[in-house]
Amino acid sequence: MSKTEAGARKGASSRPQKSGPRGRLARSNDRAYFLMAIPALLVYALFYLYPTLTNLRYAFSEWDGLQEAKFIGFKNFTRSLTNDDTFYKVLGNNIEFTGLVVIFQTALSLLFAIFLLKNTRASVALRTLYFFPTILSSVSVAMVWQFLYEPNLGPLNVFLNSIGLDFLALNWLGSETITLRAVAFTQVWFHTGQMMVVYIAGLQQIPQELYEAAEVDGATRWQQFKSVTWPMALPTTAVVMAYTTIQSFRAFDLIYAMTQGGPNNSSSILVTLIYLTAFNEYRFGYAATQSIYLIVFILVLTAIQRRLLRTRY
Amino acid sequence: MIYKVGRAFGLTLFSVLILIPVLVVVLGSFKGDLELMTKPLALPERWSFENYRNLLEGGQIANNFKNSTIVTLFSVLLTLFISSLASFGIARIIHVSGKVLLLLFTMGLAIPAATSIIGIYQLFVTLNLTNTLHGLVIINVASTLPISIFILSAFFRQIPTEIYESAAMDGAKPFRLYRSVALPLSRPSMGAVAIFLFVITWNDLLYPLLLITRSDLKTLPLALIDYRGEYAINFSMIFTAVMVASIPMVVMYLAMQKSFVSGLTAGAVKG
């Protein structure tokens, strides 16, 4: 916002205190403007905020979704923490999944942004290609990768066998040790192009003179990256990492369509666990409790990220 | 030198990695299942539309397509209308309540949709909104309002007040200001939000999964999961369904790449 605009807004906000016809006009307009927000407010409050709040109430009850919910205090909460191996397993999965996705997606999107920074025709074409998966549905992506990962006849294992790497031809979506990583790989494949575009926009803001000066000083490409690109791109990195984190927490569609969290919950993250607890096990109250923990977990993570990134500047 | 080789290698590898799955699906939809399994990347021996014919005759795909279209169109248009109206109001309110409203809406951004599903499911059962397309529209609108209002109110606040004031001088009332001044100016932002909403609504699985069980009301992503069960491991049929589900977005992407990229990125970054 320019200074004159800021001034104009300041002027506007001081207007209601004045008496006289203009003051009254501003006040009555406020009412009209407020009315404009009412339809959105009603829909949002009734169909989004209200269910989020009732969720909180169910978290304190035992409830199968059919009979009356029974209030049981903090039992669900203590139970997840003290007597639920699945919950801890899935929490661990979620941390691993988010960690893998954030590290690889951030690094790769930065790398490809640097590679495709210049607006040449070839770069623009490759950007279009890399961005392409972003427009697909998670379900479609899941189906394709189920085929590629198919253990016996799937192209990946056929390829690995043909070049003699038989020992790498794993049961990608059917093994408790590897499935979560295979899904994380798909998630990175799915969204790296989108974050690359964010990085390109950020890197194009870096003044060209900085690179010229570095070149005069005889800096190598790596030194240029270390002393110009990386520090100048830190705000963009913060955005990319924050968004990728949230995105990884929301990977419900992909994981549900690809593995349903299996085998044996080994590829489940918190959002899929919540769904499965409620709609496969009919433990609605307990699922509501898990979703409270998810919210707490996200809030803590966001706070940590904010703090880390703030101290950097 | 090392950089150049590394760059060429990296770009080629990632291009291949993106292209292979895409080609496998496109080519596979024109092949028989055996041919897909044995030669996933070869051109079809004979380009056959049999899979498409079978899919159209055997299943609900035309119906799923219709459901997805109805739900997406109504959700996007309704969200755009009520969120632009609200964003304009919020941006113009002088009183502190404007800020409070914005905060209330943006609170919804921090919470993943899946955390409210139990409450949403229960509410929609109580209101008899499960297994209805309008129920799906309602939850789509409610859940996309935060991001839309966040983006649009930021835009409306950037419009210099003088523009509104000169129109107000001519006697324009608030709603008139919205319709004749703010809306025309906001066309690029509205376009970006529209594309973002289009893609996420068309592709969404969670809400249809939660609210729809009747097969004649299923949207494409939800139906795809059924097809996988139905055709077991007949991947060429599954890929044909994937093609049908993806074509609208692919055509739009190819036709307006720039708006797609900026729309989806704006939605992502600001969300």
Interface residues (C-beta under 8 A of the other chain):
Chain A: M1 T4 E5 A8 R9 A12 S13 R15 P16 A26 N29 D30 A32 Y33 F34 L35 M36 A37 P39 A40 L41 V43 Y44 L46 F47 Y48 L49 Y50 P51 T52 L53 T54 N55 Y58 G65 L108 L111 F112 F115 L116 L126 R127 T128 L129 Y130 F131 F132 P133 T134 I135 L136 S137 S138 V139 S140 M143 V144 W145 Q146 F147 L148 E150 L153 P155 W189 T192 G193 Q194 V197 V198 A201 R221 V239 Y243 I246 Q247 F249 R250 F252 D253 Y256 A257 V271 I274 Y275 A278 F279 F284 A287 A288 S291 I292 L294 I295 I298 L299 T302
Chain B: Y3 R7 G10 L11 F14 S15 L17 I18 L19 I20 P21 V22 V24 V25 M37 P40 L41 I82 S83 L85 A86 F88 G89 I90 R92 I93 I94 H95 S97 G98 L101 L104 F105 G108 A110 I111 P112 A113 A114 T115 S116 I117 I118 G119 I120 Y121 Q122 L123 I138 I139 V141 A142 S143 L145 P146 I149 R157 Q158 P160 T161 E162 K173 P174 F175 Y178 V199 W202 N203 D204 L205 L206 L209 L210 L220 P221 L224 I225 R228 I233 F235 I238 F239 V242 A245 S246 M249 V250 M252 Y253 Q257 F260 V261 L264 T265 A268 V269 G271
